[in-house]
Amino acid sequence: MVNGERNSKIDPYFNKLKKWKEEFKLLREIALDCGLTEDFKWMHPCYTLDDKNIVLIHGFKDYCALLFHKGALLKDPHGILIQQTANVQAARQIRFTNVQEIDEMQLILKTYIDEAIEVEKAGLQVNYKKNTEYTIPEELESKFVDMPDLKAAFEALTPGRQRAYILHFSTPKQSKTRESRVEKYIRHILDGKGLND
């Protein structure tokens, strides 16, 4: 396979790493060996094919990972893909705690990356849940009854903004906390803004 396109502008990022330095270096070589183009997105090294995201390298406190943007579409014969949280629909990670794990899995990782490339070339898409498949918390429903203009404003938001609010409002276990979150963002919703706008 043709080697990928290394981006020297990202070298300083790799050079200043304190944690996961060797792991990131090896994951970088593996991604480039698969013919991907190196980029920097969301403050992480990202590997693309024709400007489409294939994999991203990122690190956490207890592990580093290779994240497949459309990992939900991969076959995963080794059972190594992990869904980060229940709300993540498309992406999947393969996690590592040391460079030896990555080294031992090089051929498997390249197989997974090659499959991810084929998924992208085929134009396959993840079937995302529609917002109607998410349960609107009763605290928000109750506000909709009290304030019909709030419901209209909420429904006018983009599906992504609606989903972000639904997930944010639904997360707390206590109703009181859910209620205070709804109260906090009423003005935002009425102004047509998203959770992070």
C-alpha positions as CSV (number, residue, x, y, z in Angstrom):
1,M,0.0,0.0,0.0
2,V,1.1,3.6,-0.7
3,N,2.4,5.4,2.4
4,G,0.2,8.2,3.7
5,E,0.8,11.9,3.7
6,R,2.7,13.0,6.8
7,N,1.9,16.5,8.0
8,S,5.1,18.0,9.4
9,K,3.0,20.8,11.1
10,I,1.8,18.2,13.5
11,D,5.4,17.1,14.5
12,P,5.5,19.6,17.4
13,Y,2.3,18.1,18.9
14,F,3.9,14.6,18.9
15,N,7.3,16.0,20.2
16,K,5.8,17.7,23.2
17,L,3.7,14.7,24.4
18,K,4.5,13.7,27.9
19,K,2.1,10.8,28.2
20,W,1.5,8.1,25.5
21,K,4.4,9.5,23.4
22,E,5.6,6.1,22.1
23,E,2.0,4.8,21.7
24,F,1.0,7.8,19.6
25,K,4.2,7.5,17.5
26,L,3.4,3.9,16.6
27,L,-0.3,4.6,16.0
28,R,0.8,7.4,13.7
29,E,3.0,5.1,11.7
30,I,0.3,2.5,11.4
31,A,-2.3,5.0,10.1
32,L,0.2,6.5,7.6
33,D,1.2,2.9,6.5
34,C,-2.5,2.5,5.5
35,G,-2.2,5.4,3.0
36,L,-4.1,8.0,5.0
37,T,-3.5,11.8,5.0
38,E,-2.5,13.2,8.4
39,D,-4.4,16.2,9.7
40,F,-5.1,17.9,13.0
41,K,-8.8,18.1,14.1
42,W,-10.4,18.6,17.5
43,M,-6.9,19.1,18.9
44,H,-5.9,15.5,17.9
45,P,-4.1,13.8,15.0
46,C,-6.7,12.8,12.6
47,Y,-6.2,10.6,9.5
48,T,-8.4,11.1,6.4
49,L,-9.1,9.8,2.9
50,D,-10.1,12.5,0.4
51,D,-10.9,14.8,3.3
52,K,-13.2,12.2,5.0
53,N,-12.3,11.3,8.6
54,I,-11.2,7.7,9.1
55,V,-9.4,7.5,12.4
56,L,-8.2,9.8,15.2
57,I,-5.6,9.2,17.9
58,H,-6.4,10.5,21.4
59,G,-5.3,9.9,24.9
60,F,-6.9,9.8,28.3
61,K,-5.7,9.3,31.8
62,D,-5.9,5.5,31.8
63,Y,-5.6,4.7,28.1
64,C,-4.9,5.9,24.7
65,A,-7.1,5.0,21.7
66,L,-7.5,4.8,18.0
67,L,-11.0,6.1,17.3
68,F,-12.8,5.0,14.1
69,H,-15.3,7.7,13.0
70,K,-17.7,5.1,11.5
71,G,-16.6,2.3,13.8
72,A,-20.3,1.2,14.2
73,L,-20.2,0.0,10.6
74,L,-17.0,-2.2,11.0
75,K,-17.4,-6.0,11.4
76,D,-15.1,-6.2,14.5
77,P,-14.2,-9.9,14.3
78,H,-11.8,-9.6,17.3
79,G,-14.4,-7.9,19.5
80,I,-12.1,-5.0,20.3
81,L,-14.2,-2.0,19.3
82,I,-15.6,0.0,22.3
83,Q,-18.5,2.4,22.3
84,Q,-17.3,5.2,24.5
85,T,-20.7,6.1,26.0
86,A,-24.2,4.9,25.3
87,N,-25.0,8.1,23.4
88,V,-22.1,7.7,20.9
89,Q,-23.7,6.4,17.8
90,A,-21.0,6.2,15.1
91,A,-17.6,6.2,16.6
92,R,-15.8,3.3,18.2
93,Q,-12.4,3.0,19.9
94,I,-9.7,0.5,20.3
95,R,-8.0,1.2,23.6
96,F,-4.4,0.6,24.7
97,T,-2.5,0.9,27.9
98,N,1.0,0.4,26.5
99,V,3.1,0.4,23.3
100,Q,3.5,-3.4,23.4
101,E,-0.2,-3.9,23.0
102,I,-0.2,-1.7,19.9
103,D,2.9,-3.4,18.5
104,E,1.4,-6.9,18.9
105,M,-1.9,-5.7,17.2
106,Q,-0.3,-3.9,14.2
107,L,-1.7,-6.3,11.6
108,I,-5.2,-6.3,13.2
109,L,-5.2,-2.5,13.4
110,K,-4.2,-2.2,9.7
111,T,-7.0,-4.6,8.8
112,Y,-9.5,-2.5,10.7
113,I,-8.2,0.7,9.2
114,D,-8.4,-0.9,5.7
115,E,-12.0,-1.9,6.4
116,A,-12.8,1.7,7.6
117,I,-11.3,3.0,4.3
118,E,-13.5,0.6,2.3
119,V,-16.6,1.8,4.3
120,E,-15.8,5.4,3.4
121,K,-15.1,4.6,-0.3
122,A,-18.4,2.8,-0.5
123,G,-20.1,5.9,0.9
124,L,-21.7,3.9,3.8
125,Q,-23.5,6.0,6.4
126,V,-24.4,5.3,10.0
127,N,-28.1,5.3,10.6
128,Y,-28.4,7.8,13.4
129,K,-31.3,7.8,15.9
130,K,-33.8,10.4,15.1
131,N,-34.6,12.9,17.9
132,T,-38.1,11.3,18.1
133,E,-36.3,8.2,19.4
134,Y,-35.0,10.1,22.4
135,T,-37.2,10.5,25.4
136,I,-37.8,14.1,26.3
137,P,-37.5,14.4,30.1
138,E,-40.8,15.2,31.8
139,E,-39.3,18.3,33.3
140,L,-38.9,19.7,29.8
141,E,-42.3,18.4,28.7
142,S,-43.9,20.2,31.7
143,K,-42.2,23.5,30.7
144,F,-43.6,23.0,27.1
145,V,-47.1,22.8,28.6
146,D,-46.5,26.0,30.7
147,M,-44.8,27.8,27.9
148,P,-46.0,26.9,24.4
149,D,-43.5,29.4,22.8
150,L,-40.7,27.3,24.4
151,K,-41.9,24.2,22.7
152,A,-42.1,26.1,19.3
153,A,-38.6,27.5,19.8
154,F,-37.3,24.0,20.8
155,E,-38.9,22.4,17.7
156,A,-37.3,25.1,15.5
157,L,-33.8,24.2,16.7
158,T,-31.6,21.9,14.5
159,P,-31.9,18.2,15.3
160,G,-28.4,18.2,16.7
161,R,-29.2,21.1,19.1
162,Q,-32.4,19.4,20.2
163,R,-30.5,16.1,20.8
164,A,-27.8,18.0,22.8
165,Y,-30.4,19.5,25.1
166,I,-32.3,16.3,25.5
167,L,-29.2,14.4,26.5
168,H,-28.0,17.3,28.8
169,F,-31.4,17.5,30.6
170,S,-31.8,13.7,30.9
171,T,-28.5,12.9,32.4
172,P,-29.0,13.8,36.1
173,K,-30.7,11.2,38.3
174,Q,-32.6,13.7,40.4
175,S,-35.6,15.5,39.0
176,K,-34.7,18.7,40.9
177,T,-31.3,18.8,39.0
178,R,-33.0,18.1,35.7
179,E,-35.5,20.9,36.4
180,S,-32.8,23.4,37.2
181,R,-30.9,22.5,34.0
182,V,-34.1,23.1,32.0
183,E,-34.7,26.5,33.8
184,K,-31.1,27.5,33.1
185,Y,-31.4,27.1,29.4
186,I,-35.0,28.4,28.7
187,R,-33.6,31.8,27.5
188,H,-31.1,30.0,25.3
189,I,-33.8,27.9,23.6
190,L,-36.1,30.9,23.2
191,D,-33.2,32.8,21.5
192,G,-32.7,29.8,19.1
193,K,-29.3,29.0,20.6
194,G,-27.8,25.6,21.1
195,L,-26.4,24.2,24.4
196,N,-22.9,25.5,23.7
197,D,-23.7,28.7,21.7
